[in-house]
Amino acid sequence: MFSRFFNKNKDQVHSNENQTETDDAQREQSANTFGNLSAEKLKSVIVCLNNAEPIFMEAGYVMDRLDVEFGNSPKLTPSFKLQVEIDEARQDAILGQLEDQQLIKFILISLFKSSRMQSLFDNSELFYSGMEIDISSIPSVRTIFKRKEKTAEIIPFNNPS
């Protein structure tokens, strides 16, 4: 599926009974150019996210899922889980290293701001779990809070045999 989406066949021409073959070729070329631009952008963002894994880890996060949505408006949704909280000085130092990586910097700023929302849930059984970002024509950030898991006490059973 990915190879089909990312490697469109530019030579393919769809015929239409009401239009000339030349019009069809021009429409197909125009559609492929737009599709290839979208595909190339998707590929570049996926590569960027994969290459940034060490940066996310240094910032205390792991990208645990990446949803890829195809359609008229393609969308990537990376999901991040908090592993370790780092102090604000370390956050600033990491952000300072990312002047040339605007997407990764935006993601980290969003992650850091989202984690600060935990104070809103101090008297709750919900805790900050992570964040999802929709990378699309209209980006959005979703902060995820989950209920604290209650685990049952495990009592070892000694079988006298």
Secondary structure, DSSP 8 states (H G I E B T S, - for coil): -HHHHHS--TT-----TTS-HHHHHHHHHHHHHHHHHHHHHHHHHHHHHHHTHHHHHHTTEEEEEEEEE-SSS-EEEEEEEE-----HHHHHHHHHTTTT-HHHHHHHHHHHHHHGGGGGGTTSSEEEEEEEEEBSSS-EEEEEEEE--------------
